[in-house]
Amino acid sequence: MKFLVTGRGKGASWEIRGRQLGDAIHATVDPEPASFAGYHAAIVVKRPRAHVVEAIHKAGVPLIWDVVDAWPQPMGNNWDRKRCMLWLRGEVAAIRPAAIVAATKAMAADCAEFGIPVLALPHHARPKQKINPLREKVLTVLYQGGDTLWTWQPMLERQCKKRGWEFWTDHSKTADVPLAHTDIVVAVRSQTGYAARNWKSGVKLANAQGSGTPSVVSREAGYVETADSRQYFADDEAQLSACFDALTGIDARREQVEMYKPLTLGVVRNHYLSWLRSMSF
């Protein structure tokens, strides 16, 4: 089957769900295709542009919408479920997809009302990461991501200082440090809206699993759905402190990493292709 993957051609979501995953399923990957004719389906990543949507429908090609991170941000990260669903219904009515790809099972469940095929497809881990050697002592804790820490920043700084650890963020001089060069990676966010808690992908945990880096994450759907039995969760400072205490010892960190089942590009690709090939286009 012949697939086209298109989108705006920029940003992390496009790199992961567009370029990397599109190449993996042997699709044509093009933000500005000259023609949509001849494809079994056109997969549009994130926020479809109106002229692209119309061109796909005009060509008579089924449109698959990958909804990853598509709602308006940052304001949409504070919306309640009712507001999120109003936005989603409006987008589906405008885009008229033949099928939907969701970033979490929770999002897939919310898309079920549209009566079209829906796939819950988690983000794969960043390819070719270095594997963490797991140092005997914890020295550094890393947060990778955008400006989502807010109230978590002082909590993380306090808990690290208390233990004599360094806390690194994207905005420090160590912004590009690989996960394998830190001892614990954290994935938390201050936004508590419905989409932020239920529709965000679990890519940060996927990267931790892929690099074998011990991790502490919040109870977002993207992390809960892809976690293993040794995952450490924190939704407040007391829980964060307890997680850091538990992960101080090398044995606990090793046990966590040994339980990881990384979502590699190959694993996610195979799941995606199986679903695509099962469709009656």
C-alpha positions in Angstrom: 0.0 0.0 0.0 1.2 3.5 -0.8 0.9 6.2 1.9 1.6 9.9 2.1 2.6 11.6 5.3 2.2 15.4 5.4 2.1 18.3 7.9 3.6 21.7 8.5 7.1 20.3 8.3 8.5 21.6 11.6 8.5 21.0 15.3 9.1 17.9 17.5 5.8 16.3 16.7 6.5 16.5 13.0 10.0 15.0 13.4 8.7 12.1 15.4 5.2 11.3 13.9 5.9 12.7 10.5 9.5 12.3 9.3 10.8 9.4 11.5 7.6 7.3 11.5 6.7 8.1 7.9 10.1 7.0 6.8 9.8 3.8 8.9 6.5 2.8 7.2 8.1 3.6 3.8 5.6 6.4 3.1 6.2 9.5 1.0 7.0 12.2 3.5 6.3 15.7 2.1 5.0 18.9 3.8 4.1 20.3 0.5 3.2 17.5 -2.0 2.6 18.5 -5.6 -0.2 15.9 -5.8 -2.3 13.7 -3.6 -3.4 11.3 -6.3 -2.4 7.7 -6.3 -2.1 7.1 -2.6 -4.1 4.6 -0.5 -4.3 7.2 2.3 -2.9 10.6 3.3 -1.8 10.9 6.9 -1.9 14.5 8.2 0.1 15.2 11.3 -1.0 17.6 14.0 -2.8 20.7 12.7 -4.0 20.2 9.1 -4.0 23.3 6.9 -7.3 24.0 5.1 -5.9 23.9 1.6 -4.2 20.6 2.3 -7.4 19.1 3.7 -9.4 20.3 0.7 -6.8 19.0 -1.8 -6.8 15.5 -0.2 -10.6 15.3 -0.3 -10.7 16.6 -3.9 -8.2 13.9 -4.9 -10.6 11.3 -3.4 -7.9 10.0 -1.0 -8.9 8.9 2.5 -7.5 11.3 5.1 -6.1 10.0 8.3 -5.6 12.6 11.0 -2.8 12.1 13.6 -4.2 14.4 16.3 -0.9 14.5 18.3 -0.5 17.7 20.2 -3.0 19.5 17.9 -5.1 21.5 20.3 -4.3 25.3 20.9 -1.4 25.6 23.3 -0.6 26.8 25.9 -4.2 28.0 26.6 -5.7 24.6 25.7 -3.6 22.9 28.3 -5.9 24.4 31.0 -9.2 23.5 29.3 -11.6 21.0 31.0 -12.9 18.0 29.2 -16.1 19.7 27.9 -14.0 22.5 26.3 -11.6 19.9 24.8 -14.3 17.9 23.3 -16.0 21.0 21.8 -12.7 21.8 20.1 -12.2 18.2 18.9 -15.7 17.9 17.5 -15.2 21.1 15.6 -12.0 19.9 14.1 -13.3 16.5 13.1 -16.3 18.2 11.4 -13.9 20.5 9.4 -11.2 17.9 8.6 -13.6 15.0 7.8 -11.1 12.3 8.5 -11.6 8.7 7.4 -9.7 7.5 10.5 -7.9 9.0 13.5 -4.5 8.3 15.1 -4.4 9.3 18.8 -1.4 9.7 21.1 -2.9 7.9 24.0 -5.6 5.3 24.8 -7.5 8.0 26.7 -7.6 10.2 23.6 -8.6 7.2 21.5 -11.5 6.5 23.8 -12.6 10.2 23.5 -12.5 9.8 19.7 -14.7 6.7 19.7 -17.9 8.8 19.4 -17.0 9.8 15.8 -17.7 6.2 14.6 -14.6 5.9 12.5 -11.4 3.7 13.0 -9.2 5.1 15.8 -5.7 3.9 16.7 -3.9 4.7 20.0 -0.3 5.0 18.8 2.3 5.9 21.5 5.4 7.9 20.6 8.5 5.8 20.0 11.8 6.5 21.8 14.3 8.7 20.1 16.4 6.5 17.8 20.1 5.8 18.4 20.3 7.1 22.0 23.3 6.3 24.2 22.5 3.7 26.9 22.8 5.0 30.5 25.7 3.3 32.4 23.9 3.7 35.7 26.5 5.4 38.0 26.8 4.2 41.6 25.9 7.6 43.1 23.2 10.0 42.0 24.7 13.4 41.1 22.3 14.9 38.5 18.6 15.1 37.8 17.4 16.3 34.4 14.2 17.8 33.1 13.8 17.8 29.3 10.9 19.7 27.8 9.4 23.1 27.2 8.2 25.7 29.7 5.9 23.3 31.6 7.6 23.2 35.0 6.3 26.3 36.7 5.4 25.3 40.3 7.5 22.1 39.9 10.7 24.1 39.4 11.2 25.1 43.1 10.1 21.7 44.3 12.7 20.0 42.1 15.4 22.4 43.1 14.7 22.0 46.8 14.6 18.2 46.7 17.9 18.1 44.7 19.6 20.6 46.9 18.6 18.6 50.0 20.4 15.6 48.6 23.4 17.4 47.2 22.3 16.7 43.6 22.4 19.1 40.7 19.2 19.9 38.8 19.4 20.5 35.1 16.8 21.8 32.7 16.5 22.6 29.0 17.2 26.2 29.8 20.5 25.6 31.6 23.9 25.4 29.9 23.4 21.6 29.8 20.3 21.8 27.7 21.6 19.3 25.1 22.9 16.7 27.5 21.9 13.1 26.5 19.7 11.2 29.0 22.6 8.8 29.4 24.7 11.5 31.0 22.3 12.1 33.9 21.2 9.8 36.7 17.4 10.4 36.9 15.1 12.1 34.4 11.9 13.7 35.5 8.7 14.2 33.4 6.2 16.4 35.2 4.0 19.4 34.2 2.1 22.1 36.1 -0.8 22.3 33.6 -3.7 20.3 34.9 -6.2 20.7 32.1 -7.9 17.6 30.5 -5.8 17.5 27.3 -2.5 18.0 29.2 -3.3 15.1 31.5 -5.0 12.7 29.0 -4.0 13.6 25.5 -0.3 14.4 25.8 2.0 11.7 24.5 4.4 9.7 26.7 7.5 10.6 24.7 9.6 11.6 27.7 9.1 8.3 29.3 9.7 6.5 26.0 13.0 8.3 25.7 13.9 7.3 29.3 13.1 3.7 28.5 15.0 3.8 25.3 18.1 5.1 26.9 17.8 3.0 30.1 17.6 6.1 32.3 15.9 5.9 35.7 12.8 8.1 35.7 10.1 9.8 37.8 6.9 10.9 36.0 3.5 12.3 36.8 0.3 10.3 36.4 -0.6 11.5 32.9 -2.3 9.0 30.6 0.7 8.9 28.2 2.9 7.7 31.1 0.5 5.5 33.0 -0.4 3.6 29.8 3.2 2.9 28.9 4.7 2.4 32.3 5.9 -0.9 33.9 5.5 -2.2 37.4 8.6 -0.5 38.7 7.8 3.0 37.4 8.0 5.9 40.0 5.1 8.4 39.9 4.9 11.8 41.6 2.1 14.3 41.6 3.3 16.5 44.5 6.4 17.3 46.4 5.9 14.6 49.0 5.7 12.0 46.4 8.6 13.4 44.5 10.7 13.2 47.7 9.7 9.6 48.3 10.6 8.7 44.7 14.0 10.4 45.0 14.6 8.6 48.3 13.8 5.3 46.7 16.0 5.9 43.6 19.0 7.0 45.6 20.3 3.4 45.7 21.8 1.9 42.6 19.9 -1.3 43.1 16.5 0.4 42.8 17.6 2.3 39.7 18.9 -0.9 38.1 15.6 -2.8 39.0 13.6 -0.1 37.4 15.6 0.0 34.2 15.6 -3.8 33.9 11.8 -3.7 33.8 11.7 -1.2 30.9 10.1 -2.4 27.6 11.2 0.3 25.2 8.8 1.6 22.6 11.4 1.5 19.8 10.7 2.9 16.3 10.5 -0.7 15.0 7.8 -1.7 17.6 5.6 1.4 16.9 6.1 1.0 13.2 4.9 -2.6 13.1 1.8 -1.7 15.2 1.1 1.2 12.8 1.5 -0.7 9.6 -0.6 -3.6 10.9 -3.5 -1.1 11.6 -3.0 0.7 8.3 -3.1 -2.5 6.3 -6.2 -3.7 8.0 -8.2 -0.7 6.8 -10.7 -1.0 3.9 -9.7 2.1 1.9 
